[in-house]
């Protein structure tokens, strides 16, 4: 019984531990260092308690000690990241203004005047539920409007022997219904006018998240220049295999990074985790280099071209005994006869129909290989007149500005910490000082595991079934195995004997013999009268029977002995 009680206590403790809040304060330790101020109130509280302990030693007898207080969650103090190393733009918006940024005043072509203007509002402000007071960013404020804003780089980026690293942060504070949060790297040219920045402004690379309906995208598009014609064509990276839904729905700040290397490889990262990668030469659609051969557009299929792999055997004939009848001759449909309603039968009697045992179906000639089969016709292939081979697609058009040209049905999209560089370590350091600090603060402010489970169940109601089964099923199984077991039957006397080589008595037979002896030792009055009437002959017969019974018993005892002491039975 005590074991069952302890088992229930253990299971209850595990359930409480599973549902306990998870402060995730350990994330703070990863970002404690230069440039980050972390005030641990827990340590300060313990130090103050040690100082007060000496002062209150004399008053312990008169006053009761105060109840212990729950230590507060560690606080993270925000400090704006400072760019270090070579970079082309580093914008944190912590000045609180849009200095250096140009809001487009252009109109979109081929669109109704009511929605053609880029009149969407921008603002610099903190997150609505900011875990870091003082951390500001660029916020898209309007919904169902065109937005366009851009800023010049410190100097144009030229694709030579160093990689390109683009990274920035996005927070969908209200989720996202339909809209984008991507950036465009605007191609460097004399005609570039940021005040007239529109959707058709030439760009070199477009990168970032985009969502409409249930299609969650992470774009990487670059405009490739045809070396023969000079025309530009968009090349789209393959769709990531990773599930991107969480980044759009959890209302947290996420870091988006694009790395394009001089060896024509690329990586797309979210929160410093690779979600897509590949080669500019083989993983873009359409491919950078066209095929060397194409189908001849002037080639036509000959009229006598036979594409039938099999035909009916022209020499086959229908067998004479082939029977195609199954349902008999056709008869017109019948209508009810009012004179037959009260009669058991009416009209001409017809024999009922049955399935034809000789029916073989409709005869068809067997199929044979077509001797004239020529295969499926395809146009002949000819050399591609537009063929070229560009083995260095990394050498794209230089760009000199960064811009956001967006349409969104959701407002309050938060952007922060734009950074472009050609050094990976510099980008990682900027990410640690900016996004890393946000991650630590958000982790410290995260609700417990129970609250996270409830929030997840609100978005996906089917999770309630999983929760119930996870908690209730183990408890039910434990109750069944511990509280409804079968009762053990009382041990028989024979089970108490220890198995040894010595002779053991047969308990059951001895009990039966003792009962028989007890009955013989206490004869009734009728038996006594009968014994007096028996003659000397009957007494002799009884004595002989007793002797025979004693001999049989002795022989049975010998058989029940251990094999070591068993003797050969006499005939």
N, C-alpha and C positions, 0 to 999 in steps of 0.2 A: 504493500500500500504506500509506504514512504517513497519507494522508487517512482511510483506513478506521480505522486505530488511533485517531486523534484523534476520529473520530466515535463510536466505542465508549466512549472516555473521557468524552466530553460527555454521552452518554446515561446512563452510570453515575452521573455527578455529578448529573444532574437527578433520577434515581430516589432517590439518597440525600437530596437536598434535599427531595423530596416526603415522604419518610418521617422527616425530622428532627423532633425534639420542638419543640413550640410553646409557650413559657412564657407568652406573652400578658402580659408584664409591662407592656406599654404601657397596659393598662387602669388602672394605678395613677396615671398622670399626670393622668387626668381628675378624680381625687378628692384630689389634693394641694392643700391650702389650709387655711383656718382650721378648727380643730377636728379635724384629722386629722394624726396623727404618722406619718411614713413614714421608716424608717431604711434607707438604701441602703448595704448592706454593701460593694457594689462600689466606690463612691466612697471609702469609708473604707479599703478594701484598697489602692486605688491611691495614696492619700495616704501611707499607712504605708510602702508600697514605695519611694516617692521619698525618705522620710527615711532608711530603712535603706540606700539605695543609696550614700549618701555615707560611711556608717560601714564598709561592706564593700569599699570600693575597694582598700584595702591588702591584703586577704585574698583577692582574686580569684585570685591566682596559686597559692596554697597549697590552697585548698578549691574544690571544684566548686560552681557555683551550684545552688540547690535547684530542683526541677522546679516549673513554674508550676501553681498550683492553680486549679480551676474557680471562678469567682466565684459566691457563693451567691445564691439567689433573693431579691429584695427582700422585706423583711418589712413587714407592715402592723400597726400597733398599734391596738387597738380603743379607742375612746372613745365613751361612751354619747351618743346624740343628745339635744340639748336643744331643747325646743319653743320656737319663736319665732313671734310673731304670734298672731292670734286662733284659738283651737281649743276643742273641747268635750271631747276626751279625747286623751291622749298617753301611751301605756303601752309601755315598753321592757322591763320585768321585770328590769332590771339590779340591782335591790335584792336579788334572790334570794328574794323572798317573794311571797305572794298577797294582800298587804295591799290592801284596797279591792275585792277580788273575793269573790263569794258563790257557794259551791258548792251547788247545789240538793239538797234532801233530800226532794223530792216523789216521788210514784209516778205512773206513766203509767196513764191510765184505759183501760178496755176491753182490758187485756193481762194475760197470766198473771202471777201474783205473782213467779215466778222471774225474770222479765226486766222486770218493771214498774218496779223501782226505778232511780233515777238514781244508781247506785253506781260508775260509772266513775271511775277515779283520774286526778287532775291533778297535775302537778309543774312546778317551775321549775328548769330546768337548761340546760346548753349542748348544742349539737349533738354527736352522737357523734363525728363527724369534723370538728370545728369548725376552720376556718382562722383564726378570731379568738378566741383565749383571752380569757375574760371576758365574751363576748357570750352572754347568757342569754335564754330565751324560755319560753313556756307550752307544755307538752308533754302531749298526750293519751296516757296510759300503758296503758290497758286495751283489749282487743279483745273484740268481741261483747258490748258493754255500752252502756247509755245514759249519756251524759255531758251535763251541763248546768252552765254557770258563767256569771256575768254581773257587770257593774260599772256603777255609776251614772255618768252624765256629770257634768261640772262644772256644767252647766246644760242644760235641755232645748233641743233644736234645733227652731226654728220655721221653717217654709217661708214665706219672704216674698219679698224681692227679691234675695237672694244665693244662689249655687249651693250644693249639698251635695257635698262630697268625702269619700269614705270609702276608706281604704286600709290594708292590713295585709299581712304576709308569711306565706307558708306554705312548709314544706319537708316533702315526703313522704320521710322518711328510709329507709323500707323499701318504697317504692312504695305503691300503693294497689290493693286488690282490689275492695272494695265499701264505700263510705262517703263522707261529705261533710266539707268543711272550710269551710263557709259561716258567715256571721255574721248575726244578727238584730238589727235596731234596734227595741227594744221600745217600744211606744206609751206615751206619758205618760198616766197615769190614777191616780186615788186608789186603785184596787184593785191596782195593780202591787206584787207581793211577790216579790222576787228569790229568796227562800228556797224558794218554791213554783213556780219557773220550770219549765214543761213545754212540750210541743210545741204545746199549745193556747193558750198565753199570747199575747195579741194583740201583733202586731208591725206596723210600718209598712213596712219594707223588709227583704228577705232577699237577700243577695248573697254569691257565692263559688263555689268549685269543688265539683263533686260527680261521682262516678264509680261505676258498677256495671257489671260485664261489660266490654264494649267501647264503652260509651256514655259519652263524655267531655263533661261539661256545665259551663257557667259560668252560674249562675243570676243573674237579676235579676228579682225579683218584688216588686210593691208592692200593698198592700191599698187599694183605692179605695172610698170611701164613696159610696153612691147618694144623691144629693141629695133624691130623692123619698121613698124608703122608709127611708133611714138604714142599710141593710144594707151589709156590707162584702163585696167580691168580689176574689179574687186576679187580678192581671193579670201575665202572663208575657211577658218579652221574647222576641223571635224568637231562634232558635238561631244562634250565631256561624258565619260561613263559614270562619273560620280553623281550622287543624288544631291541637287543644289537647293531643294525645297527649304531646308532649315534656315539657310542664309537670308531668305526673303521673309520668313514668318516669325522668327524668334525675337525681333525688335532689339537686336544687339548690334554693336559696331563691329564690322568685319573689314579685314584688310585684303584688298585685291592687288595682286602683283603680276606683272607681265615681264618675262625675261626673253629677249631675242638675242641669240648668240651669233658671232661671225661665222660659225660652221653651219649655219642655216637651221639650227635646232631652236625650239622655243619651249617655254614652260609657262603654264598659267597656274597661279597659286591663290588659294583663299585661306587666310589666317596662317600663312607660311606653310601650307600643306598643298602639294601638287595635286591638282584635279584634272589636268589635261596637259599633254606634251606630245611632241612630234617633230616633223621636219617640214620646212617650207617647200621642199621639193616633192614630197610624196603624200603629205597629209592635209593638203588644201584643196578646196573645191571652188571652181574648176582648177585643174592642175596648172602649175606655173608654166610648164613647157607643153606645147600642143603635141599630138601624136605625129610621128614621122610619115605615116600613111593614113589616108582617109578613103572612104567609099566614093567611087566615081558618081557624082550627082547626075551625069548624063547617061549612065548605063540603065538599060531597061530590060525587063524580063522577057525572054523569047516566048512566042505564043505556044510553041509545041513543048515547052518545058513541063515535064511530068514530075510532080512532087508527091505522088501517091506511093507510099512504101509497099502497100499490099493492094491487090485487086482480086475480084471474084474469078474463080477458075472458069475460063470459057468452055472447057471440055466437060464440065460437070453437068449431069442430067438428073431430073427429079425421078426417084424410084417409083415403080408402078404401085407398090403397096403402101405408099405414103398417104396417110389418112389425116385430112385437115379439119374434119367435122368434130365438133365438141358440143355445141349447144343446139343442134337441129335447125329446122327451118324457122324463119322469122314469122311471128304471128302478131296481128294487130292488138293493141292494148284493149283490155276488157273493162266494161263499166258494170257497176253493181246492178243486178236484176231485182226489182222490187218484189217479184213473185217468189223469189227464192229466199226471202228473209226469214220466213217461218218454216221453210222446208229443210230437211237435213241435207239435201243436195239438189242441184238443178243444172240443166244443160247437158251437153254431150260430155261424156266422161273421157278424159285423155290420160294416157299412161304417163306417170311422172317421169321426169328426165333424170338421168344420172351421168356421171362423168364417163367419157369414152375411154375404155382401157387401152385402145390402140392409138390414142391421140399423140402425135409427135410434134405438133406445132407447125408453123408455116415454114415451108422448105426454103432454104437459102443455099446458094452455091458456096462451097468452102473457099476461104481466102488463101491465096498463094502469093509468094514474093513477086513484086512487079518487075518483070525483066527490063522494063524501060525506065526504072526509077533513077533519077538524077540527083536526088537530095534537095534540100530546101535552097531555093535560089537566093543568092546574095549578090549585090553589085560588086564588081571587081574593084580592087583597091589600087589607088594611084598615089604617087608622092604628094605630100601635102604642100601646096604652093605657099602656105603661110607658116611653114615650120620654122622654128628657131629653137635654140638651146641656151638657156640662161642658167648657168651653174652657180651663180652668186646672187640669188634673189634677196639676200640680206642687205645688199647695197641699194637700199630704197632711197626715195627722194628725201632730202634733208627737210626737217620741220623746225619752225621757229616760234610756235605758240601752242598753248594748251586751251581747249575750249570744251564747253558742255552745251550741246544743242539737243533739247529734250522736249518730249510731250508726255505728260503723265496725268492719269485720272486720280492720283493720290498726292496729297500735299505733304509738306514737312519732311522731305527727304534730306538727310543730313550728310554733308560731304566735309572731309577734313584731311589735313596733312598730305597734300599733293607733293610728290617728290619724283624727280627724274634724274637719273645718274647713269654713269657707265661703270660703276664699281659696286660689286655685290655686297661687300662688307660695309660700305658706306650706307647702302640702303637698309641693311639689317640693323645697323646702329640707329638710324632714324626711326625704324619701325619699333625697336625696343623702347626708345624714349617717348614715343607717341602712343601707338596702338598697344604696346605692351603694358603701359601704365593704365590705359582704359580697361584692358582685359583683367588686370589685377583688381581694379576697383569694382568692376562689374561682378567678378567672382566673389569678392568679399560681401557684396550686397545681394547676392543671389538668394532666393528663398530656399528653404530646406527641401529635402528630397520629397517629403509628403506634398508640399505645395507644388513642386514641379510635376509630380504625378497627377495631381488634380487638374493643373493647367493642361497637361497633355490629354487627359480624359475629356476635357471640355472641347478640345479640337477634334478628338477622335473618340466618340462615345463607345466604340467597341472595346476600348481598353478596360472599361469597367468589368467586362466578362473575364478578362485576363487577371485583373486584380482579385476578383472574388475567387477564381480557381486557385490562384497562387497562395492565398491566405487560408481559404476554407478547406481546400482539399487535404493539405497535410494534417490539419487539426482533426478532420473527420477520420482519416486513416489511423492517426494515433489513438483516437477514442475507440475505434473498432478493435484494434489490436491489444490495447491495454485494458479496456473495461468490459469487453464482451467475450473474453476467452472462455473456453469450455472448462468446466470443473473437473478436477482430477478424481478418478474413482479411488476408493480406499484400497490401500495395498493389501493383498492377500497374505496370509501367514507364510505361504511358500516363498514369497518374494523376499522375506526377511532373512532367509537362510543364505549364508555365504557359500559360494561355490568352491568346494575343496575336493581333495581326493578321498576324503573319508566317506564312509557310508552314511547317507542321509535318509531319514525315514520319509515315507510317503504320507504327508499330513492328511490328505483327503481319505485315503484308505484306512488309516489308523482311526480317524474319527468315526467312519462307518462301522468299523469293527467294535469300537468301544460302545457305540449305540446298540449294536446287536447283543453284546455281552450284557449291557444293562437291562435289556428286555428279557434276556434269558434268566438273569439273576432275580427278577421280580415276576414270577409267574402268577397268574390269577387263580382264583378258586376253581374255575372249571378245568384249568390245566392240571391242578393238583389231583383232582378226582380222576382225570384221565390217566395220570401217571400211576396212580394206585391200581388201576385196572389193567395196565400193561403187564405183560408177563415177563419172565426172565429172558425170553428170546428177543423181545424188542429192545431190552436194555443192552444186550450184546450188539445188536445192529447199530444202536446209537454210538456205542464205544468205537466200533469199527469206522463209522463215518467221521467221528472226531479225530481219530488217528489219521485218516486220509486227508482231512482238512489241514491238520497241523503240518503234514509233509508238504502239501502244496504251498502253504504259507512260507515255509523255510526255503523252498526252491525259489519263490518270488523274491524273497529277501536277498538271495544270492544274485539274482538277475539285476537288482537295483543297486548293487554295489559298484564302486569305481572300477574302471577297466583294469587298474593295477591289481586289485584284490579279487577280481572275478575268477571263479573256478569253472572248470569244464563241467557241464551238466551231465549227470549220470543218466544213462538210459533206463 
